[in-house]
Amino acid sequence: MAPYLFPYPTTGPVTLSNVFVDRQLAYSTELAEATVARTRLQIALKAAAGNEPGSSALAVLEAVQVYHPYLRGIIACLETDDLLVKGELAFPWKSSLTASLTSNSVLTFPTIEAEHYYVVLAYSIALANYAHAILNALPRFEAEPGSKAVPNIIVEDAQKTNAGLTRAVDLLSQASGVADWAAANVSPGLEPARQATGGRLGRSKWPVETGPEAFRALSMVLLADAHITAIRKLLLPVLAHQLFAPPGPPLPSNHPSASLLSKLYLYVSELYTSSAALFKVHEATRSSSSGRKLFSGIRKDRELPETDAADSEVIPELKRYLRKEALLSSALAYKWLGVDAGENSKGAKVGEAVAWVKEAQSRLGELEDGKVADRMKGLSLGKGGERRKEARKVRQGRVDRELADIAAWTSAYTKMNDTVAFQPIPPASTLVAPPGRPIFAAKVFTPPAPKFAPLERSSEDSLRKVEPDAKQEEASYAGKGSYF
């Protein structure tokens, strides 16, 4: 169940005063403070990546919030030559989203833009994972598949769940906004270094997450996860009906519009599908093999070369997540299109309702198909094996509940059509879904002001150190104030 729990990138130690030359001896204190802040981030990422006791997404968020303004100050001073580079830059980072690099040694990037890239990536991931932690701690009302136990819903738990869902939606939409900003303002800075190195770092390719489309893809995943969480909140008032009333018609009077739900799920499915396509495009464009069509239904008119090595592929867990969530969301969209046709047409579209819910049932059935189920399974090796196994259990329970619900709607509409309406059931190929629609956009990210600025040059060629404006430093920062 959304949101996806992302693995963290990690980094090695760097002493910034050994990397940069402070020509005017104006930034000794700032470079020392920046090194401390970076070390704090390094420790937080290592702990979170290893799921060590006491580690948390919150610690990563706080560490990024401290280090990012220093990093922006360094970049600004490099652009004005107030800071110079000693020898060659070497920023060590370990990939977390590239299939064959996740267990390999740390890669050394020869550019400050890569450092900036991974710091922002870590921040976006930490926001998403913090949302995941909040949702994971909420009361669970759903009964286990096959269990006859009746869930106990109390007012306090319902209030806690509502607040947690609201907070998670906010964090995920902020994370999506960070990724959007990085796609436009950080990703382009990597291209000169990528071209200069021929797309390789030693024996490895540049990781897939550093590709020009990766942050766009990441933003789509996060926005889709935010919408799935918002739909959970939208359905919260009718949770008791879903748990205690038999599935199928009629809907309770306070139920959200079936038409709205269908369009939301269609939009979510489009986001997951487009995200997978963007990752796939990057894999293909970084290879040199002959062409084939990628991701049926996306960019059908464009031939792209096939990937030539595993180290250009995004991790299989994320690929499976995108494939599964896209399919599940489309199935739920079709279910609600059927319910809308059956409940709101005064009996004029019962045949169409049957067609929609049967197509939804078929799509959900694909998630139970042996071949697809095998592709959906996460790896059971390593430290995260038990966590992935638990996630699969929750995910399958969700599919089982939806299958039971759709089966009830299918049975009800089929019986109505066979005994009352007698309408033809249109083929699935003739069904035309409306366009999806969002209920919010990614939150616009305002980066923090640099912790220090380039030296000010007067008309007499004298230099003066500019102290940062305290008010400017308090600029809006994604997640600021929402997790303390």
N, C-alpha and C positions, 0 to 999 in steps of 0.2 A: 504494500500500500504506500502511496505517495506520502511524503516526499522521499526521493532517493537519498540514501546515505552515502555521500561521496567519500572516497579515500583522500587523505591529505597528502600534498607534496611535502617533502622535507628538504632541509638544507644543511650545509656544513658551516663551520665557523669561518668568519672573515673579520679581520681587523682593518677597519676602513682607513685609519691613519697610515697603514702600510700600503694601501692601494692608491691613495690620492696624494698629490703634492699640493700643499696649501702655500701658494706663492707669497702671499702677504702675511702669513702667520695670523690670519684673522679667524680661522675656524677650528682651532685645536680643540676647544671645549666641545663644540658641536659634533665634531667627528668622533670624539671619545664617547659622548652621550649616544650618538647614533649606533656605535658599536655595541654598547650595552643594550640598547633597544633591539638591535638585530639579534643579539644573543638570546634575549628573552623570547623573541619570536621563534628562533631555532629550537629552543627547549620546549616551548608550547606545542610546536608542530610535531616534534619527535614523540612527545608524550601522547598527543591525540592520535597520531598515526599508529602507535603501538597499543592504543587503548589502555594505557597505564593507569593505575589507581590515582584518582585526583585530577586526571586530565579532563579537559572539556573544550567544547567549541567556544565557550565564553572566554576561556583563557587565550585562545587564538585571536578572537575578536579584539580583546583588549591589547594584546601585543601588537597586532597590526595597527591599531589606532595610535599607538605610541610611535611606532617606527615609520609609518608611511609619511608623515610630515617631514621627518628628517631626510628620507629618501628623495622626496620632491625638492627639498632644498639643495641636496647634492646635485641632482639633475640640472636644476636651474643654474648652479654655479659652474658646472661643466660646460654649459652652453655659452657662458661668458668668459671662459678660461680663467675664472677665479680659482677653480680647482683644476688640476691637470692629472693625467693618469700616469702612474709609475709603471713602466714596462707594459705588460699586457693584462687586460682585465680578466678575472677568473672568478665567476660567481657559481658556486656549486649548488645544484638543485637535483633532487631525485623525482622523477616523473611518477605520477599516481594514476594517470588516465590512459597511458599507452601500454598495450598488452605485454610486449616482451621486455619492457624497461622497468616494470614495477618491482622486480626482484634483483635487478642489476645494480651496479655501482652508480654512484652519483655522477651526473654529467656536469661538465664545466663549461659555462656559457661566457663568451668573450665580450659581453656587452651589458651596460647598465640597464638597458631596456628589458633584458631578460629578467634581471633582478626585480624591476618594477612589475613586469608581467606576473611573475610568480607570487609576489606579495599581494597583488590585487586578486589573483586567482585564489590564493589561500583565504582571503577575506570573503570572497563570494561563496566559497565552499563552506566556510565556518558559519556564515549566516544561515545557509540552507541546513547544515547539520544541527545548528542550534534549534531551528524550527522543528527538525526531526525529533530532537531530544524532548522538546516541550510536548509534542504530540504523543510520543511514546510514554510519557508520564501521566497522560490523562486517563481517567476511569474508562474501562472497557465495558460497553453495554452489550456487545454482540455475544450471543451464546456460542460455545464451541460447536463445530459441525458434529451432528449426531448426539449432542448433549440435550437432556430434557430439563436441565436446570433453568429456572426462570431468572433473568437478570433483575437486579435490584436497582431501581433508579430513584435517587433521592435528589431533592432540590439543590443541595450544595454541590453534588457531583455534576448536575446539569449546568449550573452556573460556572463551575470550574472548567468544564469542557467548552462552553461558549467563549470564555475569556482566553483559553488556550488556543482555540481555533483562530480567534481574531488575531492573536499575537503571531501565530505561525504564518498566517496569510500575509501579514505586514512584513515579517522577516524575509519570506520567500520573494515577495514583490520587490523588496529592497535589494536582495541578492541578484535578481534578474536585472535591476537597474544598474548595479555595479558592473555586471557582465556587459550590458549594452554600452556603458561608458567606456569600458576597456576595449571593446571591439573597435570603437571609433578613435580612441585616443592613445591606446597602448600598443595594440597589435601591429599597426603599421610601422612602428619603430623597430620591430624585430626583423623586418624584411631585408634591410641592408646587410645585417650580420649573417642572416641565413644565406643570402646570395654570395657573400664573401667567403663563406665556409663550404659552399657547394651543397648546402643542405645537410651537412654531416658534422658530428662532434666526435672526433676520433673514429671508432668503429661503428658508432650508432648514428641513426638519422635523428634529426630534430624531433622531439616528441609530438604526437598528434595534437596535444592540447595547446601547442604554440602555433598552430596553423592559423591562417588569416580568417577562417570561418569558425574557429573553435569557440570563441567567446559568443558569437551569434548563436551557435547551437546550444551552448550552455544557458544563455539567457532564455531560450525557448523552453528548455527543460524546466527551469526554475519557475517560469511564468505558468507553464502547464501544471506543475505541482501546486502552485499557489491557487489556481482555479479549482483543482480537485479538492483542496482543503476548504476553499470557500463553498463548494457544493455541499461538503459535509456539514458546514455550518448552516447552510440554507435548509438542509433537511433535518436539522436538529429538532425543531418544534414538532415534527411528526414522527420522531423516533419511537415513541410509545406505540403508535399505531403500527409501525413497521415490525416491532418486536412481538406484539401481542395479538394483532389481528391477522387473519389468514391472508396470504398474498393474493393479489388480483383485485379486480374492481369490487366496489367503487373506491375512488380516492377520497380521503377525508377532506372536509371543506377548507381546512387551513393548509392543504398541501401546495407546495410551489407549482407554478404552471408547468405542465408537461412539455409545452412548446418551448418554454425558456430552458428547461433542463436539457432537452434534445439539442438545442443550439449551443449551449455551453459545452456539452460533451463533444459535439462535432468540432468546436474550436480547439478543445484540448487535444483531440485526436490529431488534428492538423498540426498542432505545435509539436507533438511527439514525433510525428512522421517527418516533418520538416527538419527537426533537430537531427534525427538519424540520417537524413539525406545529406545534411551539411557535413557531418562527420565522415560520411562515406565519400563525399566529393573530395574532402581533404586527403583521405587515404589514397584515392585514385590519382589525384593530381600530383602527388609526391612520388609516384612510381614511374617506371619507364616501359611497362609492358603494353601489349596491344589492347585495343579498346573493347568495351562491352557496355551494355546499358546497366545503370545502377538504380536500385531502389524503384521498382515498378510503380508508376503513378506520379513520380516526381521528376521533373525535367526530362520528359520522355523524348524530347526532340534533340537531346544533347548526348553525344557519345563521349564517354570518358574512359581513360585507360584503366585496366585492372591493376590492383595493388600487387606489388611484386615481393613483399616481405611482410612478415608478421609484425615487425617493429613499427609499422606505419598504422596499425589498427588500434582503435579505441578498445578499452578493456571489455571482455565479453559480458561481464555483469551489467554494464551500462547499456550495451547493445541489446541485451535481452530485455532489460527494463523498458527501453524505449519501444521495442517491438510489442511487448506484452501490453503496456499501458495504451499504446495506440489502438491495438485490437480491442481491448476491453472497453475503452472509451467509445469507440465506434459502435460496439455492440450495445452499450447503454444508450447511446444517442438513438439508435434504431428502435430500441425498446420504447423510449419516450415518444418517438415519432408515432409508433403504433398506438400507444396509450392516448396520445393527443387525437389521433384519427378516430379511435374507438369511443372516447369519452366526450368529445366536444363537437361531434358532427351530427348528433341527434339520429344516429343509426344510418347515416348516408354513406359512411366510409368503413363499414365493418370488414369488407373484403380487403381493403387496403390495410386496415389495422392488423389483420391476420398475416398479411405478407410482411409487414414491418417486423412484427414480433417473431415470426419464424426466421427471418434473416438475422435478427439479433440472437436468437437461439443457436443458429448455425455458427455465427461468429464466436460466441462463447464456447461452443463445442470444440472449436479449433484449439482453445486453450487447454482442453482435456485430451486432445489427440496425442497419441504417444510420441510422435516425432516432434511436435511443437513443445510438448511438455519436457522432453529431453533437452531441447534448446533453451528452455526457460530455467532449468535447474542451475543454481549457482555452484561454483566449485566448493567442495567440502574440505579443502586442505588449508592448513595454516591457522593462525590465531582467530580469524574471523569465521571459521567454519560453522560453529554453533550458532553464531548470530545470523548467518545466512540461512541456516536450516530453519530457525525460528521465523525468519522473514518469509520463507517459502510456505510455511505452515499457515501463517496469517493470510498470505496472498491466496492460497488455495481455498481457505475458508471463505474468503470474499467471493471467489468465483462460484463456489458451491451455493452460497446464498443467492447470488444473482441468477444462477441457473434455475433454482427452485422458484424464484419470483417470476422469471420470464415464462417458465413452464405453466404457471398458474394463469398468467395473462393469455398465453397462447390457447390454453384449454378453454378459457371463458369466451374468447372471441370466436374460436372455431365452433363452439357449441351454439353461440348466438347466430353465427352465419348459417349453420346447418339447419337451424330450427326456425329462425325468424327472418333474417335479412336475405339469404339466398343470393348473395352477390358473388361475381367472379373474383378470384384471388389473382391479382396481377403477378407476373413473374418478377423475381427479385431484380432482374436486369433492367426492368422498366421503372423501378422506383427512383425518384429524384429527391435527394436530400437538400434541404435549404442550406444556405451558407451558415457557418458557425458564427458565434458572436461572443466577444469578451464582456466581462462586467467591470474590469479595471485594466489598467496598463501597468507596465513595470514602473516602479518609482524612480524618478530622475535622481541620479547620484551627483552630489556636489562634492568634489574631492576636497580634502583638507588643505588649508593654506600651507605653503612651505614653512618649515620651522625656522629657516634662516634664508636670507636673500643675497643675491650678488652685491658686490660692493658698489656704492654709488660714486659715480665719477663727476667731479665738478668741472667748471670751465677752466680752472687752473691745472687740470690733470691730477688733482689730488683725489685720494680715495677715502671714502667714509663708509664704515660698516652701518648697515641699516638694521635697526632692531624691528622685529616683527610686531605688527599691531596686535595687541592682546584680543581685541574684538574680532579681528579677522581670523585669528586662530580658532575661534569658537564657531566657525562656519559649519553649515549643515554637513553631517557625516552619516553615511548609511548605517543604521543600527544604533546611532548615538542616542543614549537615553532610553532605549527600549529593552536593554538587557541587564540593567543594574538593579 
